[in-house]
Amino acid sequence: MPLVLLGVNHKQAGLELREKLSFMDKEIPRVLEYFLQDDSIRECFILSTCNRTELYTICKGNEALLARFEGYFREVKKQPLENPLPRVLYIREEEEAVRHLFAVACGLDSMVLGETQILGQIKEAYHQCRETGAMGSYLHGLCQKALATGKKVHTLTTLGQHPVSFGYAAVAVAKHLFQSLQNHTLMVIGTGEMAKLTLQNLFVMGAQEVIVVSRHPERAAALAARFQGKALNYTCLTDGLARADVVICATQAPHFIINVERLERLRRPQKEQPLLLIDLAVPRNVDPAVATLEGVYLYNLDDLQYIINENLKIRENEAAKAGSIIDEQVREFSRWYRRQRAIPIITALRRKSEQIRQAKLEQFGVAALSPREQQLVDKLTRSLTDTLLKEPLLAIKDLCLQDDYTTSEKYARQIFRLEQEQLAEGEGVE
């Protein structure tokens, strides 16, 4: 049975459709049971995140899998799917499916190139599917190799080490100036989402004090409480500026709220620490002229975007290195995966040879020999059998690496007179 991937992600479908085609963690066992009820599906692994829903299976064909996938959402979840799903779904088989999962694990297929969160999501999905018994040795091996590939890429490359969001770009700037925010005061002006995210990213640098300034006291108090900080009314902005070392500006004010005159009045000339201003607002909150003041460092959205773009270039270069690692890992897994095709015939051949050996021992009356003689005869016949099988078994393992293995298996079955029933009994994975 081949490996088949059926999936949808952020590249093919919008958020509304991805929501309809997603699986909640608590429903995964039921979903796996639904798919495994189909006799054509032997193993199943599901990866469902906000950006993708992917179903990896060991199954006989694509058409039945596609129909069952669509049927689950239409019939079980009662989702109103207006358009035919094949338009947004992608199907990958065998090596293409392997390569896709490895790329996903490395963050090469994510919205943010090189992000590492997906690796943890794959690990959680793997453990959940394995606990339900839906995964056999094939998909177990696939997931293990995917996780190992993701770790290897992030160890041998710097793919995920260069910030590509405004929040992390702000952290990079702050680290360049301060290394750490211990013994420093962090102030945010505004309580919007971008302000919150940037504050959260900077807070982990160890800020000693957090000040939140807003025209809305309730919002300021709620945000300050999350960081054990202090809320100030907008009328007290000057007090906050006098104490702050890092200031995040993200208000909807139509004019500059920080200008040269204000800073010249508030900044003590003898204060040695620099002042970092991060202006995330459109229109801008900070007059660009303040950057001419000694010890004042101003970064606006364009500046941060430049940092992000430069880091994206670095990530793209690292992605090329990651691609080479993935190619190597895909080859290793494909070799292992193809070798598993030989296991049923090898197991059946070993079973048949053992049956012949036992029959011959009985035919020649070995039972009449002494225990010591029986032991020697058993050892001798086992050695002969293993020696005779060694070269044929190695040949079968090599043959299974070829694309036309089905033909080779047919001839091997005829040569050794192995019945289909024996092969079925011998199925397994090393």
N, C-alpha and C positions, 0 to 999 in steps of 0.2 A: 504493500500500500504506500502511495506517495505522501509526502508532506505537502499540505495545502494551507495557505494563508488567505483569509478573507477579512478585509478591513476597510475602515473609513477613517480619515483624519482631517486636520485643519486645512489641508491643501485642497481637498475635494469638496468639503461640506462646511457650511456656516454653523455657527454656534447653535442655532435653533434645531437644526437637523441632528447635530452631534448629541444634543441633549436627549432627543428621542431615541437615538441608537446607542445609548450608553447603558451600562449595567451598574446597579448599586452593589456594594460589597456583600450585603446580606442576601442578595438574590443569586449570587454566583453559583452556589451549590445546586440550586434548582435549574439554572441555565445549563450547567454542565450535564445534569441528569437528562435534560430535554434533548440535548444533542447526542448523547451516548445511547439513547433509546433507538437511534437509527443504526441498524446493523452495518451500514457502510462506514461508520465512524468508529475507530478503535481507540484513539486517544484525543484529548482535548485540553487546550490551554487558552485562557482568556486574559487579555490585557485591556483594561478599560480605564481611561483617564479623561480629563476634561478636553484633551486635544485629539483623542483617538479611541476607537474600539476595534480590537483586532482579535480574530479567532484563528488559532493555529491548531490544525488537526492532522491526524494520520487517517486518511480516508480514501475511498475508492474513486470518487469523482467530484467534479466541481458543481455540476448542475443540481444534484440532490442537496449538496451543502448550501448552495445559494438559496434554494427554495426553502430549506429548513430555517436558514438564518432570517429570511424575510418573514416566514411564517411565524416565527417566535414574536416578533414585534407587532405584527398585525393581529394575530390570533390570541397570544398569551398576554402581551402587554397592552393590547387594544390601542396601539398608536396609529393616529391618522396619517399614513404616509401617502402623500399625493403623487409623487413621481416614482417611477420604477427605480428601485434601489441600484440595479446594475450601473446606472449612470454615474453614481458617486462611489461605488465600491471598487476596490482593487483586489485582484486575485494574483497571488504569487505561488509558484510551485517549486519544490525541491530547493536547489541552490539559491534561487532568487528569494525564496521565503527566508532562508537562513541569513543571507546577506542583509535583508531588510531588518530583521530583528536585531542583528548585530549593530547595524547603523543606528537603530532606535536606542539601543542600550548605551551607545557612545554619545548620544545627544546630537547626532548629525541630521536627524529627521524632526527635530523639535522646532517650535516657533522661535526660540532663542537658541542659536547655534551653540552647541557645546554645553548646554545646561546639564547639571548632574542629578537633578531631582528624579529624572525618569529611571535612573538605575535602581534607586530604592523602590520605586513603584513596580518595576519588573520583579524585583526580589519578593515583595509582598504578594504580588499576583501569583508568582511561582509557588510559594509556600501554601497559599490558600487552595490553589488547584490541586496541588499534590496531596494535601490533607483529605480532599474529597475522594481520592482514588481515581481521578479522571486522567491522570498522566501516567503513561507507561515509560519504559526505559528510553524510547526514542525522544519524546518531548522533554523528559528529565535531562537527558544529555544535551539537548538543544539549549534549554534555559541555563544550565550550568555553564555551558560554553559562552552564551551571550553575556552572562554576568562577569565571567572571567575576562572576556574581550573588553567590556566597558571599563573594568578596573585597570586593565593593561593600558588602554588608550589614555586614561586620565593620569596614569603613572608615568608613561613614557613621553607624553606630550603636555603642553600647557594649554590645551584646548579650552578648559573651563576656568582658567585663572585670570582672564582679562575681562573686566566689567563691561557689560553691554546694556546696562539700564541706567537711567538717570540717578537712581538711588545709589547704585554701586559706583558710578562714576564720581559722585559726590564724596563717597568714602575714599576713593583713590586720591582725590585732591586733598582731603583732610589728612590722610596718612602722609602725604608728601610734605605737608607743612608741620604737622604735630606728632606724627608717628602714633601717638595715643592721645585720647581726650581725657585721661585721668588728670584731675586737678584743673580741668577746664569746664567752662560753662557753655552749654548748647542752647540756643534760643531759636524757636520757630515762630514766624509771624504768619498766621493763617492756619486753618484746620481742615483744608481740603485733602483729597486722597493722595495727591502727589506730595504734599507737605508731610502727611502721616508716614508714607513709605520711606521718604528720605530721612525723616527723623528716626524712624525705626532702624534703618541701616547705620546711621551715624551713632546711635545710642550704644550699639554693641562695641564701640571703640572705648567704652568705659567712662563716658561723661560723668563728671562729679555732680553736676547740677543741670536740670532741664527747666527751661522757662517757655511757656506757651502764651503768646499774645494774640488776642482776637477781639473783634467788636462784639462777639457773642460770648458772654461769660460762661454760659452752660457748656458750650462746645469746648472752650478753652479748659475748663475744669475737668471735663471728661477725658480729654486727651492728655492733660498733665498727669492725671491720676494713673494712667497706664504706665507712666515712666517715673512715678514717685516724684513728680516735679511740681512746679509752682505756676499757677495761672495768673496772668496779668491782663487788665483791661487795656484796650488800645491806647487810652489816654496816658498810660504809664509806659509807653514804648521807650521813652528816653531813659528811664531807669533800667530797663532790660538791656539796652544797647551799651550802657556804661559798664555792665557786668559781663557781657557775653564775649566769647572768643570765636565762636562759630555761629553765624546767623543764617537761617533758611527763610527766604522770603517767598511767599506763595499766596498773595491776596489778590482780590479782584479790583483793587484800587486803580482808577484810570490815570493816575499820575505817580510821580516818584514819591515814595514815603521815606526814603533815605537819600540824602544828598550830601554834598561836600560840606556845606555850612553846618548841618546837624552833626556830622561826624567830627568836624574840627572843634566844635564846642564840647563834645562828649568824650572824645578820646584823650586820655592823659598822655602828654608827650613822653613822660618818663616810663610809661608802660612798655615793657620789652616784648610781650607776646604779640604776635601778629593778629589781625582781625580777618577772618575769612567770611566773605559774604557770598552766599549761593542764591542767585536770583532765578527762581523757577516760574516767575509770573509772566503772563502776556496780557496786557502791556507790562513792561518791566517795572519792578518796584524800586529798583536802585539806579540812581543816576550814574551812567558809565564814567563820569568824571571822577568818582570817588577812587577809582583805580590809580589815580595819580598821587594819592596820599601815601606817605611813607608808612609801611607796615600794613597796608590794607590790600587784600587780594580779593578780586571780584571775578566770579564765574557765573555766566548766564546760560540759558538753554543752548545757545549756539556753541558756546565753549564746551559744555558737557557733551553735546552731540559730536563735536570734533573728536573728543576723547573716545566716545563710543565707536565712531567710524574707524578710528585708528586701531582700536582693539578688535573690531570685527575683521579687519584685514589680517591681523595676527591670527585670529581664530580660523579664518579661511585657510591660511597657510598651514596651520596645525591640523586642520581637517584633512588636508591632503596627506599628511603623515598618518593620520588616523585611518584613512582609506587603505593605505598599504598594510597596516596592521590587521584591518578587517579582512583584506584579501587572504592574508596568511592564515587567519583563524578560520575562515570559510573553507579553505582547502583542507585544513586539518579535520574539521568537523565532517565535511563531505566524505573524506576517506573513511572516517569511523562509521559514518552513517551507511555508506555503501557496503562496508564489510558486514554489517548486520544482516544483509540479504542472504549471506551464505550460511547463517546459523541454522535455519531449519534443515537444510540438506546435510550439513555437517553433523548435526545432532542425530538425524535419522540414519546416517551412514554409520556412525559410532554405535547406535543402538542395534542396527542389523548385524554388524561385525561381532558385537558381544553375544547376540543370540546364536550366531553360528559357532562361536568359540565354545559357549556353554553346551551346545548340542554335540559338538565333537568330543568334548571332555566326557560327556555322558556315554556317547557311543563307544568310546574306547575303555570304558570301565575304570575311570580314574578313582572312583569311590572305593575300589578294592585296595588301593595303594595305602601305604602308611601315611600318617599326617605330614611327616617330613617330605615324603615323595609328592604328595598332593600339592604342598606348598611350592615345591620346585617346578612342578608341571604348570601350575597356575601362573607363576611368575614368568616362565618361559613362553607360554602361549600369549600372555598379555604383551610381552615385549615384542613378539613376532607380529601381533596384530597392530600395535602402535607403529612399528617400523614400516609395515606395509601401507598403513594409512597416511603416514607423514607427508609424502610427496603429493598424493591426490588431494589431501586437505589444503595444503599450501597452494596448490593450483586452483582449487575452488575459491579460496580467499582472494587470489589475484584476479580470477575471472570476474568476481563480483564488482570489481572496480570499473569494469568496462560498461559502456552504455547498453550493449546488447546482451546483458547478463541473462535475460529471460531465455534467450535461445541457448546459451551455455548451460543454464540450469536444466533445461529440457533434455539435452544430450547427456548431462551427468546423471540425471535420474534414469535414463534409459540404460546407460552403461552399467550402473550399479544395481539396476532393477529395484529402484525405490518407488514404492507405491505412494500415491497422493495422500493416503491416510497416514502413512508413516511420516510424511513431511509435516502434516498438520500437527501430529503429536510432538514433533520435534521443534516447533516454533518457539522462539525465545530470543533474548538479547543478552549479549555478553556484558 
